[in-house]
């Protein structure tokens, strides 16, 4: 099987042993921009989708349904095109950037897992400057990136100042630290943070599930809408939503929010105002999320949040504390506080 570009279109050619089949994208891709290609094959049926355009599909000829691939996987090109089937209509290597490859839900470490490589270099990207430092991992997402912290993500109690994170609307932080995940899915969770923004909408905090398309998927979100903060969550039996509409927060000044969930009951307050509360429907009381904690946004936001949210927050977040005892480290770069004031 092969994936390649031909005359500006993306093509997928495969042969199960009884004849080749080729899928071609309906439209040419725009050069110089990031694109997402999704390919799947089930037996003889193959489906190709580029970005959010309508997918196309094809059935391989014959009766065979198994794909036998004795050779290694090559990305970007091959040592000798004599090893490539003549049914593949190109004889030149790919020139450009490949950011992420996921095979059967397993992310491929393109460079770290490679057996060999020739003339491969880093593409221009903010991650090259290591904005996440040594402690967190910079993971690119198109032109943006996220800093992912998997262990020891707590602020050093001996630090003289609290770190501040600045967000552009497309950058965000991701935590999979077991200490953070445990607090998120406990019966009770308290969230205390400072933030400032001039934007009237944006996602501040999110925890959800990878099977987000399933109806009733659990999630917890703190976000801005029309200049006000709201807390939104689903424990599996219906959504709870509470908005603190006494204080507009899109004034580019620092504000502090406090959110608490105790079973089905939740409370939200901003700047020490009188708390407002809500109770989620149904009988389920446990939050069952498996994505960890996102701050400032997340990748593929519209899909991951079932179109509840469309952009991350643009502004600054500081002093994030979970359950009064865990101060989350928000920055690994020394210059972000200069942008927040």
Secondary structure, 3 states (H helix, E strand, C coil): CEEEEECCEEEEEEECCCCEEEEECCCCCCCCCCCCEEEEEECCEEEEEECCCCCEEEECCCCCCCCCCCCCCCCCCCCCHHHCCCCCCCCCCCCCCCCCEEECCEEECCCCCCCCCCCCCCCCCHHHHCCCCCCCEEEEECCEEEEEECCCCECCCCCCCCCEEEEECCCEEEECCHHHHHHHHCCEEEEEEEEEECCCCEEEEEECCCCCCCCCCCEEEEEEECCEEEEEEECCCCEEEEEECCCCCCCCCCEEEEEEEECCEEEEEECCCCCEEEECCCCCCCCCCCCCEEECCCCCHHHHCCCCCCCECEEEEEEEEECCCEEECCCCCCCCHHHHC
